[in-house]
Amino acid sequence: MRVLVAHNWYRTEQPSGENNVVAQEVALLREAGHQVDLFERRSDDIAGFSVPRKALVPLGVPFNPRARTAFTERLRLERPDVVHVHNTFPMLSPSILDACRDARVPVVATLHNYTQICPTGTLYRDGGVCTSCVGRLPLPAVRHGCYRGSAVASVPVAVSLRVNRRRWWKTVSRFLCISDAQRQTLVANGMPAEKLTVKYNFVEDTAHRRTGTGEHLLYLGRLAEEKGVRLLMAAWDRLAASGGIGVPLVIAGAGPLEDEVVRWVATRHNVRFVGRLDNAASRAAVARSVAVVVPSEWLETFGLVVVEAMSAGVPSVVAGHSSLAELVSDGVTGLTHRPGDEASLADALARVVRAPSSLGRAARERYEREFTRAVGLTNLVKHYRQVIGEARHGTQAVR
């Protein structure tokens, strides 16, 4: 097949599982013999723009006519069988969907977050789940400055959600959700169920497998409130007050709470902060873990680090909601805790240190069934062939 992938790459300084997924899927398809081209923009480039050009970037978030014109030309030259859209923010915009409609090319879109119903894509604000903008004018996002803490910066994403909802839902042939929990949330909040299906992200297998019981508990991810970092620190202090659990905690990552985490770690003898790790170092750190800890307070759409841990034969301790509860079977492939509850998290951390090695083996077995490259390729190609066939016959299958 000829596939044209559209993606606006996130900034290099911002750890992005989405960027990794796009790069890995492109490589996987090419290795399988499909012709894959990229229509891309890079947010890193904005720093080099002139001041007037930087000022124009937000104006193009809802609709970028230059991107549409350029995409129309790419469609004319390459004549793809299918277009696969990932991220259009901030420099592609949903305008490229009009080019696909005019060229009668079917579109598949992977939903990596909740931007179809929430301006910032998180359904999270002020320490809890937020649906204030769902199904209505997204004025709350502006009022609360949900994007970058700024009302002004929130205007373009709010406008884009409002004016492009019909464009997305009418033009895209198939939305690929990356968990069933995400799909259920989107359908419950108004998205057309017949256009949404589930395709898990695949994860590259690792040469790093756990041997023995592990050396530490590991938090690996963005250092942000919605990721449960403060909850983890509170739970760890609770454990320390009662004598500890016999293994150290390692925190790896970067983000807005980094300074706070560094200050906290400096006064704890059994915690290490190692900063942001590259892929090889991350996989090695996971393989040395008793368990990885994912105490997220927002409704995670997937859990990349959980599946990376599965591939290494390492269980996870996760918040028992959203996709995390879908990925981790409590007591089988890991442990769950009550979301937002530091006592429950502390208890789960203490229990996982004593857990049998069968948790890690079961985690690896599930990885082999559902998250390998081979499974990922099969599922991706299946959805491409379906929408291509439906476009040719003027039908759309009901998921």
FENHUHU-V563827 format. One record per residue. N is the residue number from 0. SS is DSSP state (alpha for helix, beta for strand, coil for the rest). OMEGA is omega in whole degrees, -180 to 180 (* if undefined). BURIAL is 1 if it has 24 or more other C-alpha atoms within 12 Angstrom, else 0. Layout:
n->{N:N}
ss->{SS:SS}
omega->{OMEGA:OMEGA}
burial->{BURIAL:BURIAL}
//
This chain:
n->{0:1:2:3:4:5:6:7:8:9:10:11:12:13:14:15:16:17:18:19:20:21:22:23:24:25:26:27:28:29:30:31:32:33:34:35:36:37:38:39:40:41:42:43:44:45:46:47:48:49:50:51:52:53:54:55:56:57:58:59:60:61:62:63:64:65:66:67:68:69:70:71:72:73:74:75:76:77:78:79:80:81:82:83:84:85:86:87:88:89:90:91:92:93:94:95:96:97:98:99:100:101:102:103:104:105:106:107:108:109:110:111:112:113:114:115:116:117:118:119:120:121:122:123:124:125:126:127:128:129:130:131:132:133:134:135:136:137:138:139:140:141:142:143:144:145:146:147:148:149:150:151:152:153:154:155:156:157:158:159:160:161:162:163:164:165:166:167:168:169:170:171:172:173:174:175:176:177:178:179:180:181:182:183:184:185:186:187:188:189:190:191:192:193:194:195:196:197:198:199:200:201:202:203:204:205:206:207:208:209:210:211:212:213:214:215:216:217:218:219:220:221:222:223:224:225:226:227:228:229:230:231:232:233:234:235:236:237:238:239:240:241:242:243:244:245:246:247:248:249:250:251:252:253:254:255:256:257:258:259:260:261:262:263:264:265:266:267:268:269:270:271:272:273:274:275:276:277:278:279:280:281:282:283:284:285:286:287:288:289:290:291:292:293:294:295:296:297:298:299:300:301:302:303:304:305:306:307:308:309:310:311:312:313:314:315:316:317:318:319:320:321:322:323:324:325:326:327:328:329:330:331:332:333:334:335:336:337:338:339:340:341:342:343:344:345:346:347:348:349:350:351:352:353:354:355:356:357:358:359:360:361:362:363:364:365:366:367:368:369:370:371:372:373:374:375:376:377:378:379:380:381:382:383:384:385:386:387:388:389:390:391:392:393:394:395:396:397:398}
ss->{coil:beta:beta:beta:beta:beta:beta:beta:beta:coil:coil:coil:coil:coil:coil:coil:alpha:alpha:alpha:alpha:alpha:alpha:alpha:alpha:alpha:alpha:alpha:alpha:alpha:alpha:alpha:coil:coil:coil:beta:beta:beta:beta:beta:beta:beta:beta:alpha:alpha:alpha:alpha:alpha:alpha:coil:coil:alpha:alpha:alpha:alpha:alpha:alpha:alpha:alpha:alpha:alpha:coil:coil:coil:coil:alpha:alpha:alpha:alpha:alpha:alpha:alpha:alpha:alpha:alpha:alpha:alpha:alpha:alpha:coil:coil:coil:beta:beta:beta:beta:coil:coil:coil:coil:coil:coil:coil:coil:coil:alpha:alpha:alpha:alpha:alpha:alpha:alpha:alpha:alpha:coil:coil:beta:beta:beta:beta:beta:beta:coil:coil:coil:coil:coil:coil:coil:coil:coil:coil:coil:coil:beta:beta:coil:coil:beta:beta:coil:coil:coil:coil:coil:coil:coil:coil:coil:alpha:alpha:alpha:alpha:alpha:coil:coil:coil:coil:coil:coil:coil:alpha:alpha:alpha:alpha:alpha:alpha:alpha:alpha:alpha:alpha:alpha:alpha:alpha:alpha:alpha:alpha:alpha:alpha:alpha:alpha:alpha:coil:coil:beta:beta:beta:beta:coil:coil:alpha:alpha:alpha:alpha:alpha:alpha:alpha:alpha:alpha:coil:coil:coil:coil:alpha:alpha:alpha:beta:beta:beta:coil:coil:coil:coil:coil:coil:coil:coil:coil:coil:coil:coil:coil:coil:coil:coil:coil:beta:beta:beta:beta:beta:coil:coil:coil:coil:alpha:alpha:alpha:coil:alpha:alpha:alpha:alpha:alpha:alpha:alpha:alpha:alpha:alpha:alpha:alpha:alpha:coil:coil:coil:coil:coil:coil:beta:beta:beta:beta:beta:coil:coil:coil:coil:coil:alpha:alpha:alpha:alpha:alpha:alpha:alpha:alpha:alpha:coil:coil:coil:coil:beta:beta:beta:beta:beta:coil:coil:coil:alpha:alpha:alpha:alpha:alpha:alpha:alpha:alpha:alpha:coil:beta:beta:beta:beta:beta:beta:coil:coil:coil:coil:coil:coil:coil:coil:coil:alpha:alpha:alpha:alpha:alpha:alpha:alpha:alpha:coil:coil:coil:beta:beta:beta:beta:beta:coil:coil:alpha:alpha:alpha:alpha:alpha:alpha:coil:coil:beta:coil:coil:coil:beta:beta:beta:beta:coil:coil:coil:coil:alpha:alpha:alpha:alpha:alpha:alpha:alpha:alpha:alpha:alpha:alpha:alpha:coil:coil:coil:coil:alpha:alpha:alpha:alpha:alpha:alpha:alpha:alpha:alpha:alpha:alpha:alpha:alpha:coil:coil:alpha:alpha:alpha:alpha:alpha:alpha:alpha:alpha:alpha:alpha:alpha:alpha:alpha:alpha:alpha:alpha:alpha:alpha:alpha:alpha:alpha:coil:coil:coil:coil:coil:coil}
omega->{172:-175:174:-178:178:-178:170:-176:176:-179:-180:-178:-179:180:-173:172:180:176:-179:-180:-179:-179:-178:178:178:180:-179:180:179:179:180:175:178:178:-176:175:-178:167:-167:168:-178:180:175:-175:-175:-179:-179:180:171:-179:178:-179:176:-179:-179:-176:-180:-179:-179:-178:179:-178:-178:-176:179:178:179:-180:180:-179:176:180:178:178:180:-177:-171:176:-179:174:-178:173:177:-178:174:-178:178:-175:2:-166:175:-179:178:177:-178:178:177:178:178:179:-178:180:180:176:180:-175:169:179:174:178:-178:-177:-177:-176:176:-179:-178:-176:-179:175:-174:-171:-175:176:174:173:-180:178:-178:176:-174:-177:-175:175:-179:174:-175:180:179:180:178:-177:-178:-179:-172:179:178:178:-174:176:-179:-180:-179:-177:-178:-179:177:178:-179:178:-176:-171:-174:-178:-179:179:179:-170:-180:-172:-176:-180:-178:172:178:174:-175:169:177:178:177:-180:-179:179:-179:179:180:-179:166:-179:-177:-174:-176:180:-176:175:-176:171:179:168:171:180:178:175:-175:174:-179:176:-180:171:-176:-174:180:-173:-172:165:-173:165:-178:-178:-179:-180:-176:-175:-176:178:176:-177:179:176:179:179:179:179:-180:177:177:179:-179:-179:-180:175:178:-177:171:176:179:173:175:178:-179:178:179:179:-173:180:-174:-179:179:179:-179:179:180:-179:-176:-178:178:-175:-175:178:176:173:-175:178:-179:-179:173:-173:-178:180:178:-178:178:179:177:-176:179:-173:165:177:169:-174:-179:-174:-172:178:174:-177:-178:177:175:177:-173:-178:177:-179:173:176:177:-177:179:-178:-177:177:-180:169:-172:171:-174:176:176:-177:-178:177:176:-178:-175:174:-174:180:-179:178:-180:179:175:175:178:-178:176:-175:-176:179:179:178:179:179:-180:178:179:-178:-176:177:-180:-173:179:-179:179:178:179:179:179:178:179:-179:178:176:-177:180:-165:-168:-179:176:-177:178:179:180:-180:-178:-179:-179:178:-179:175:-177:179:-176:176:179:179:179:-179:-176:177:-179:172:179:175:-178:*}
burial->{0:1:1:1:1:1:1:1:1:1:0:0:0:0:1:1:1:1:1:1:1:1:1:0:1:1:0:1:1:0:0:0:0:0:0:1:1:1:1:1:1:1:1:0:0:1:0:0:0:0:0:0:0:0:0:0:1:1:1:1:1:1:1:1:0:0:1:1:0:1:1:1:0:1:1:0:0:1:1:1:1:1:1:1:1:1:1:1:1:1:1:1:1:1:1:1:1:1:1:1:1:0:1:1:1:1:1:1:1:1:1:1:1:1:1:1:1:1:1:1:1:1:1:1:1:0:0:0:1:1:1:1:1:1:0:0:1:1:1:1:1:1:0:1:1:1:1:0:0:0:0:0:1:1:1:1:1:1:1:1:1:1:1:1:1:0:1:1:1:0:1:1:1:1:1:1:1:1:1:1:1:1:1:1:1:1:1:0:0:1:1:1:1:0:1:1:1:1:1:1:1:1:1:1:1:1:0:1:1:1:0:0:1:1:1:1:1:1:1:1:1:1:1:1:1:1:1:1:1:1:1:1:1:0:1:1:1:0:1:0:0:0:0:0:1:0:1:1:1:1:1:1:1:1:1:0:1:1:0:0:1:1:0:1:1:0:0:0:0:1:1:1:1:1:1:1:0:0:0:0:0:1:1:1:1:1:1:1:1:1:1:1:1:1:1:1:1:1:1:1:1:1:1:1:1:1:1:1:1:1:1:1:1:1:1:1:1:1:1:1:1:1:1:1:1:1:1:1:1:1:1:1:1:1:1:1:1:1:1:1:1:1:0:1:1:1:1:1:1:1:1:1:1:0:1:0:1:0:1:1:1:1:1:1:1:1:1:1:0:1:1:1:1:1:1:1:1:0:1:1:1:0:1:1:1:1:1:1:0:0:1:0:0:0:0:0:0:0:0}
//
